[in-house]
Amino acid sequence: MTITITAFERSPDGGKGLARDTRVRWALEEVGQPYEVRLVSFGAMKEPAHLALHPFGQIPTYEEGDLALFETGSIVFHIAERQAGLLPDDANARARAITWMFAALNTVEPPILELVTARLLEGDKPWREERLPLVEARVRSRLKQLSARLGDSDWLDGAFSAGDLMMVSVLLRLRSSGILDEFPNLAAYVARGEARPAYKRAFAAQWAINAGTPPTG
Ligand code: GTB
């Protein structure tokens, strides 16, 4: 059955792979599942046809026959559950890998998004100088904990899993801040993720669409 995802017609990041369709593309590439992409403009995202797929008017979405999904956590989990390659067979190891997916989205991503907001969207606000160090401290605190848990392992819990895919995707958003480099094992972890052939294919596919658009992210 054909799988169709949606992505920005023009990603505001100019092809850095930071828009969330990249993590879905990566998951599909890891399991060897071909897919099609429907590009949507910011305007079209808020139109009824897209809102029927995504109640919040965002990308990415995922369509497969009668099934329509939104939220990258749910989409990547769906892909990982149905095809081999992203979740271990052992029930406990599988539960732990899923736990890391949730940890990436619920515990690590929120302070990172707060930082992105503080740096990019509130850059001209009078409270920026006071707020930014507080937000950066919250990000560093999370990274310190994650770094301690990862230690010198390649991946968070044994073999590469959907948990790592999600965690690397989340951490990539930090690159332009320089904070990731303060934690060499996390920077190396992200680089390992980016070196995976499936990630490279996913990145190249979004780059082919977005390269040359003015970066703002
Ligand atoms: N929780 C949802 C999920 O995980 O699927 C969040 C989806 C989401 O934030 N989608 C964004 C979107 O559609 C695109 S990815 N935004 C348009 C809108 O809300 O109107 C977020 C994103 C946007 C831009 C950059 N960038 O420029 O670097 C990076 C990431």
Residues whose N, C-alpha, C, O or C-beta is under 5 A from the ligand:
A	BS01	GTB	P12 D13 L18 A19 R20 G57 Q58 I59 P60 E71 T72 G73 T216 G217
